[in-house]
């Protein structure tokens, strides 16, 4: 693959390709054309070809794509062929739900620790993982090679926590706190604002109503 910048729009579509190809593979389908993928995904066939050409193409004219091979290769592009060690900061309802979602582990995202400032829940376990006090977080991160932190805490503390974790070597944040994190350029942040998504849905309902 050429050493060039891939647009975030293309990267944003890769997990969808991975998911749909996984479903086709599970159905025993061995090959698929760009047009067949287009019909399933509601993305144009030309867009699919353009997206995949960013990474080498993978298709053969007159044959299409080998489903198993393409699924595997997109998984590698997404970094799913290696394990990622995660911690969750914030053991409230959302944090607990994320820890309990088993599909993350199947994709190689392994929760190693949970941290919370609430003394009442410290020492309890979620899926066998102990909720630890915040004071233990920095040492734990350094000793357990944590590369991703999931923030499910109020925005008032998220910025400071992120700064702490960057200093400990964390390279990526899955940020559910309602605040923008200002981190160095080499640190990756994926922010999830659930209310924004719901408001977008509300707008689309309103704009398409009669």
C-alpha positions as CSV (number, residue, x, y, z in Angstrom):
1,X,0.0,0.0,0.0
2,X,1.3,3.4,-0.9
3,X,2.4,5.7,1.9
4,X,-0.3,8.3,1.5
5,X,-3.1,9.8,3.5
6,X,-6.4,7.9,3.4
7,X,-9.5,10.0,4.0
8,X,-11.5,9.6,7.2
9,X,-14.6,9.0,5.1
10,X,-12.9,5.9,3.6
11,X,-11.7,4.8,6.9
12,X,-15.2,5.3,8.3
13,X,-16.6,2.8,5.8
14,X,-14.1,0.1,6.5
15,X,-15.9,-1.3,9.6
16,X,-19.1,-1.6,7.5
17,X,-17.2,-3.6,4.8
18,X,-15.7,-5.8,7.5
19,X,-19.1,-6.4,9.1
20,X,-21.0,-7.2,5.9
21,X,-18.2,-9.4,4.6
22,X,-18.2,-11.3,7.9
23,X,-21.9,-11.9,7.5
24,X,-21.4,-13.2,3.9
25,X,-18.5,-15.4,5.1
26,X,-20.7,-16.9,7.8
27,X,-23.4,-17.7,5.2
28,X,-20.8,-19.7,3.3
29,X,-20.5,-17.2,0.4
30,X,-17.0,-17.4,-1.2
31,X,-17.0,-14.5,-3.6
32,X,-18.9,-11.3,-4.2
33,X,-18.9,-8.6,-6.8
34,X,-18.8,-4.8,-6.1
35,X,-22.3,-4.6,-7.5
36,X,-23.5,-7.3,-5.1
37,X,-21.8,-5.5,-2.2
38,X,-23.4,-2.3,-3.4
39,X,-26.9,-3.8,-3.3
40,X,-26.3,-5.0,0.3
41,X,-24.6,-1.9,1.7
42,X,-26.3,0.9,-0.2
43,X,-23.0,2.2,-1.3
44,X,-22.3,2.6,-5.0
45,X,-20.2,-0.1,-6.7
46,X,-17.8,2.6,-8.0
47,X,-17.4,3.9,-4.4
48,X,-16.6,0.4,-3.1
49,X,-13.9,-0.1,-5.8
50,X,-12.4,3.3,-5.1
51,X,-12.3,2.7,-1.4
52,X,-10.7,-0.7,-1.8
53,X,-8.2,0.6,-4.4
54,X,-6.7,2.8,-1.6
55,X,-5.4,-0.4,-0.1
56,X,-4.5,-2.4,-3.2
57,X,-7.8,-3.3,-4.8
58,X,-8.2,-7.0,-3.8
59,X,-10.6,-7.8,-6.7
60,X,-10.2,-9.7,-10.0
61,X,-12.0,-8.6,-13.1
62,X,-14.7,-11.1,-13.9
63,X,-14.4,-12.7,-10.5
64,X,-15.1,-10.0,-7.9
65,X,-13.7,-10.4,-4.4
66,X,-12.8,-13.4,-2.4
67,X,-15.0,-12.9,0.6
68,X,-12.8,-14.6,3.2
69,X,-9.6,-13.0,1.9
70,X,-11.0,-9.5,1.7
71,X,-12.5,-9.9,5.2
72,X,-9.1,-10.9,6.6
73,X,-7.3,-8.1,4.8
74,X,-9.7,-5.4,6.0
75,X,-9.3,-6.8,9.5
76,X,-5.6,-6.3,9.2
77,X,-6.0,-2.8,7.9
78,X,-8.2,-2.0,10.9
79,X,-5.6,-3.5,13.2
80,X,-7.9,-6.4,14.3
81,X,-5.1,-9.0,13.9
82,X,-3.5,-7.8,17.1
83,X,-4.8,-7.4,20.7
84,X,-5.4,-4.0,22.2
85,X,-5.3,-3.6,25.9
86,X,-8.0,-1.2,27.3
87,X,-9.1,0.3,30.5
88,X,-12.4,2.0,31.3
89,X,-12.4,5.1,33.4
90,X,-15.9,5.4,34.8
91,X,-17.8,2.4,36.1
92,X,-21.3,3.8,35.8
93,X,-24.1,2.2,33.7
94,X,-22.4,3.0,30.4
95,X,-19.0,1.8,31.5
96,X,-20.5,-1.5,32.8
97,X,-22.4,-2.0,29.6
98,X,-19.3,-1.7,27.5
99,X,-17.3,-4.1,29.7
100,X,-20.2,-6.6,29.4
101,X,-20.3,-6.5,25.6
102,X,-18.5,-9.6,24.6
103,X,-18.0,-8.7,20.9
104,X,-15.2,-6.4,21.8
105,X,-13.0,-9.3,23.0
106,X,-13.8,-11.2,19.8
107,X,-12.3,-8.3,17.9
108,X,-9.2,-8.2,20.0
109,X,-10.2,-5.4,22.4
110,X,-9.4,-6.7,25.9
111,X,-10.5,-4.8,29.0
112,X,-7.7,-5.1,31.5
113,X,-8.9,-2.6,34.2
114,X,-11.7,-0.4,35.4
115,X,-11.3,2.7,37.4
116,X,-13.7,4.9,39.3
117,X,-13.6,7.6,42.0
118,X,-16.7,6.3,43.8
119,X,-15.5,4.5,46.9
120,X,-18.8,2.6,47.1
121,X,-18.1,0.6,44.0
122,X,-14.3,0.2,44.3
123,X,-13.5,-3.4,45.0
124,X,-16.6,-4.7,43.2
125,X,-16.1,-6.7,40.0
126,X,-17.6,-6.4,36.5
127,X,-17.2,-9.6,34.5
128,X,-14.4,-10.5,36.9
129,X,-12.5,-7.2,36.5
130,X,-12.0,-5.3,39.8
131,X,-13.1,-1.7,40.0
132,X,-10.0,0.1,41.2
133,X,-9.5,3.6,42.7
134,X,-8.3,6.4,40.4
135,X,-5.1,6.6,42.4
136,X,-4.0,3.3,41.0
137,X,-4.6,4.1,37.4
138,X,-1.2,5.5,36.3
139,X,0.8,2.6,37.8
140,X,-1.7,0.1,36.3
141,X,-1.4,1.6,32.9
142,X,2.3,1.5,32.9
143,X,2.6,-2.0,34.2
144,X,-0.1,-3.5,31.8
145,X,0.9,-2.0,28.5
146,X,-2.5,-0.2,28.1
147,X,-2.8,1.5,24.7
148,X,-6.5,2.5,24.7
149,X,-8.5,4.3,27.4
150,X,-12.3,4.4,27.3
151,X,-13.7,7.5,29.1
152,X,-17.2,7.3,30.4
153,X,-16.9,10.0,33.0
154,X,-18.3,13.5,33.4
155,X,-16.7,16.1,31.2
156,X,-15.4,18.0,34.2
157,X,-12.7,15.4,34.9
158,X,-12.1,14.0,31.5
159,X,-9.5,16.5,30.3
160,X,-7.3,16.0,33.4
161,X,-7.7,12.2,33.2
162,X,-6.7,12.3,29.5
163,X,-3.6,14.3,30.3
164,X,-2.6,11.8,33.0
165,X,-3.1,8.9,30.7
166,X,-1.1,10.4,27.8
167,X,1.8,10.9,30.2
168,X,1.6,7.2,31.0
169,X,1.8,6.1,27.4
170,X,-1.8,5.7,26.3
171,X,-2.0,6.2,22.5
172,X,-5.8,6.2,21.9
173,X,-9.0,7.4,23.6
174,X,-12.6,6.2,23.0
175,X,-14.2,9.3,24.5
176,X,-17.8,9.3,25.7
177,X,-17.3,12.4,27.8
178,X,-19.1,15.4,26.4
179,X,-15.9,17.4,26.0
180,X,-13.3,17.7,23.3
181,X,-9.9,16.4,24.3
182,X,-6.9,18.5,23.4
183,X,-4.1,15.9,23.1
184,X,-0.8,15.8,21.1
185,X,-1.2,15.1,17.4
186,X,0.2,11.5,17.8
187,X,-2.6,10.6,20.1
188,X,-5.8,9.2,18.5
189,X,-9.2,10.2,19.8
190,X,-12.6,8.8,18.7
191,X,-15.4,10.8,20.4
192,X,-18.9,9.4,20.7
193,X,-21.6,11.8,21.6
194,X,-24.8,9.8,22.0
195,X,-27.0,12.8,22.3
196,X,-25.7,14.2,19.0
197,X,-26.6,11.0,17.2
198,X,-30.1,11.2,18.7
199,X,-30.5,14.8,17.7
200,X,-29.4,14.0,14.1
201,X,-32.1,11.3,14.1
202,X,-34.7,13.8,15.4
203,X,-33.7,16.2,12.6
204,X,-34.0,13.6,9.9
205,X,-37.4,12.5,11.2
206,X,-38.6,16.1,11.2
207,X,-37.2,16.9,7.7
208,X,-38.8,13.8,6.2
209,X,-42.2,14.2,7.9
210,X,-45.2,15.2,5.8
